[in-house]
Amino acid sequence: MRYIKDFYDGEMVQEVYLCKQVQTLKTKAGKSYMAMTLQDKTGLADAKIWELNNGIEHFEAMDYIKVDAQITSFQGALQLNVKRVRRADPGEYDVNDYMPCTEKDVETMLKEIRAIAASVSEPHLKQLLAEFFENKAFLDLFRKHSAAKNVHHAFIGGLLEHTLSVTQLCDGFAKHYPMLNRDLLVTAAMFHDIGKLKELSSFPENDYTDEGNLLGHIYMGAEMVGRKIESIPGFPKTLAAELKHCILAHHGELTFGSPKKPALAEALALSMADNLDAKMETLRELFRDGSATAVNGWLGFQRLLDSNIRITEV
């Protein structure tokens, strides 16, 4: 298997990849070409078919396709210039090669996040957490889901990995800053991205659902938690509002998609933890994928971080 992360400029590739997206476009001169996004478990790659000849057989998005292509560099990124393509036969590929997965142990992560849930002492929050994190159907979805379509934690188990990391950061914040309501903060951390279960479809698609495009995970997450709160007798109204506020404000800024800016110390801490973990995972993936092509450690300008990034020697 020739994995996408191992591509280098100029090499020829004859391999099967999952076609995540495909569309037929036109150049400025009016010539038709095809643009694709290909995937394997190591990442995504852009691909183009410039010559629509007899070597280009019919295929559609979400097909496994066998490509004959040359790797080229365009604007600092590698892409495939596809010469021939056809649908792959079932025996030509193993689906496990095409589903990106967390590198961490899922069972260990589940044990750790459930231990934090069990440590919450406020009885209503404790019951609310149990409604989710002691529910087998929920955990079966949660453990397999990604935290994003791309950018960071866009892999099977990514939602669990990101949620655990943010929760652990928030637990540390609560120890360092005693003014924080630890139970509220870690509960909000565990629920902050729960709406991703509805915003994104499962693998192999891992794409935005209609509901996700229309509403977004922040609103849907607050709604999911709010509905469950209504089933818990005597749940304090103020505590419910504070928890939902933390979820609604966890992107920190209106320009980043938050319906509300943080108005509680716990909401601010959660937004910081979420942003920190997302940025660190983005860097980890950049370092992993770009180390071979870095020039004196420099990876070049990275749009997502708005900076030229250098790999620190360790």
N, C-alpha and C positions, 0 to 999 in steps of 0.2 A: 504494500500500500504506500503510495507516495502522498504524504500528508501535506496539507496546505502550508503549515508552519515551516516546512523544510524547503519551500520553493526558493530558487535563485534565478536571477535575471539571465535569460538566454537559453535555459534548459528546455528540452522537449518532454512533454508529459503525455502518457497514454494510460488513463486511469478512470475509474468510476467515481463520480461525486453525486451528491444529492443536489438537485436543482431547486433552490428555495424560491427563486423568482425568475421570470423570463418575460420580456416584452419586445415587440418589434417596433423600432423607431426609424427615423429618417435623418440622414446627415443634412447639413445646410444645402448641399447640392441636390437633395431629393433622393438619394440612394438609400434603400432599405438595409438595415442591419439589425441584429438581435443583441440585446443586453441581458446578462444573466447574473445571478448571485449563486455561487456554488458553496457547498458546505461539507466539511467532514468534522470529526470530533475535535480537531485542533483549531477550527476557526472558519471564517468566511473568505471568499475571494470573488472579485469582480471578473467577469468574462465577457468577451465580445465575439460575435460571429460577423465578420465584415463581408464575406463572400457567401451568399446564399445559393450554393450549388447542389449538385446531386449527392454530395457527401454529407449533407445536412438532412438527416431524417427527422420525422415528426416526433416531438416530445412536448411535455407540458410541465408546469410548475409542480413540484413534489415528486417528480420522476427521478429515479436513479439513472444517470446517463453516463455512457462511456465516451470520453472526449479524447481527441488527438489534438494537442495544442502546444503552443510555444509560450513560455513565460516572458513577459515584457514588463518594463518599468514605465509607468506613466504618472507624472506629477508626484514622484517619490514613493509610489505604491506599486506593488506587483499585481499584474492581472494576466489572464489567459487570453491569448489570441487563438481561438478555436478554428481548426481547419476541417475537422470531421466530428460528427456526433451522432449517436443513436441511443435508444433506450437500452439499458443494460438488462441482461437476462438474470433471473433470480439467483442462479448459482455463481454469478460473477462478483458478488459483494456480500458483506456481512454488515447488517444494519448497525451493529455495535461500533463499527468504525466511523459512523456518521453522526452519532449523538454525543455532543460534548458533555462531559460529566465533571462534577466536583472531584478534586483530588483528595478530599478529606473523607474520613469514614462517616457515613450517614448515621449509622446507629450510635456512634459516639456523640455526634452533634445533637441528635434527638435526646439522648440521655442528659446532656449538659443543659439544653434549653428547658427540658421538663423539670430539672432540678431547680433552676432559677424560678420557674413558675411555682413550684412547691414551696419555695422560700418566702413567697409573698404572704404577709400576715393579715392585711386588710381583708375581711371575710368576703365581701362582695366581689372585689377584684380577684380573689383566690378562686371563687366559684366561677367567675367569668372565664378565667384562664383554663379551668378544668373543662368547661363546656367545649373548648377547642382542642386543647393539648392532651386531653384524655379521651378524645374521640377518634377511633380508628379510621373512619372514613375521611375525616379531615386530615389526619396525619399521612394517610396514603397519598393524598393530593399534594400536601405541603412538602413532603420529603422529595418529590420528583420535579417540582416546578422550578422554573428559572425566575430570576429577579428582574430580567430585562430582555428585550428583543436583541439588543446588542449593547455595546459600551462596557458594562461591568456585570459580572455574575450571570451572564447569558448562557447558562448551561444547566443540565439536570442537577438538582440539588442546590442550585444557586440561591434560591429564595431562603432555604434553610440556612445555608452558610452565611448569607448576608444578615439575616435576622438575628442569628446567634451572635455574630460579631458586633452588631449595633447594640444588642442587649448587654453583652459583656462590657462594652465601652460605657454604656449608661450606668451599669452597676458600679463601675470604677468611678465615674463622675459623682455618684451619690456618696461614695465613701470619701471622696476628696472634698466635696462641697456639702456639708451637713444640712444646709438650708433646703436642699432638694428633697422632695417626697419620694423616697426610694421606691415604694410600692407602685405609686402612680407612674413613675418614670420607666421602670423596667416593664410594666404591663403595657404601656404605650409603645415601647420599643418592640415588644413581641408582636404587637398588632399593627405596627405602622405601615407595613407593605402587604397586609393580608388581602387587600383588594387586587393584588397581582394575580391571584387565583382566578379572577374573573376577567381582568383586563387582557391577559395573555392566554392564548391557547396552549395546550400541551405540546410536547415534542412529538413528531418531528417538525410540525408547523412553527411553534413558538412565535406566533404573530398576534397582532392586535385583533381582538374580537370586535364585533360591531358595538357591543355594549362598552368595551374598553375605549374605543375611539370616541364614542358619544359622551361618556361620563368620566372616564379616567379612574385609576386605582385609588386615588386619595379619597374622592367622594364615595366610591363603592366600599372601600375599607371602613370608613366611618359608619356607613349605612349597615354593613354586616355586623359590626360591633354593637351599634345602636339597637338593632332588632333583637340581638341576643340579650342585651341589658334589660329590655322590656319584659323578658321572660323570667327575670330574677326578682322575686318579691323583695320590696324594701330597698332596692338599689338607690343610694342617695343621688338626688337630682344634680347637685353641684358636682359630685365626683364623676357622674356620667358626662356632664358637660365638659369637665376638665380633661377627661380621657379622650373624648371625641375631638376636642380642640387640639390636643397634642398630635393626633393623627392628621387633622386637617392642616396643621401648620408645619408638618415635618419637612417640607422642602424649603422652609425658611423665608422665602421671598415670593411675592405675588408673581414676579417675572419668571420664577422657576416653577410655576404651576400650583403653588399653595393657595387655596381659597382664603386662608387667613395667615397673617404674620404672627409669629409667636408672641403671646401675651402672658405666658407663664414661664417661670424659670425652667420648669420641666420640658416645656415645648421647645425652648431655645436649646437646651442641652440635647434633646433628641435630634433636632435639626442639625446640630454640629456633629453628632455621632454618625448620623446617616451620611452626611456629606463627606466626612473623613473616611469612612469605610469605602464609599463608592470611589473616591479619588485614589485611595491606596490600592484598591483592586485594579483600577484602570492602569495605574503605574506598574503593578505586578505583571499584568498581561502585556504591557508595552515592553517591559524589560525582558520578559520571556520570549516574545516574538521578534523583538528588534535587536537583540544583543549581537546577532551574527552580522548584521549590516551596519551597526553603529560605527561612526567615524570618531576615533579617539574617545569613545564613550558617549558621544552625542548622537541622539536619535533624530534630531531635526525638529522643526516646529510641529507641535501637536495641537490641533484645533480644539480638541475637547478640554485641554488644560490651558490653552492660550499662551503657550510658552515653548521655547526650545528646551528639550529635556535631556539631561545628562544622567547616565547610570553611575551611581556612586560606587567606588571600589570598596569591597568588604573583605 
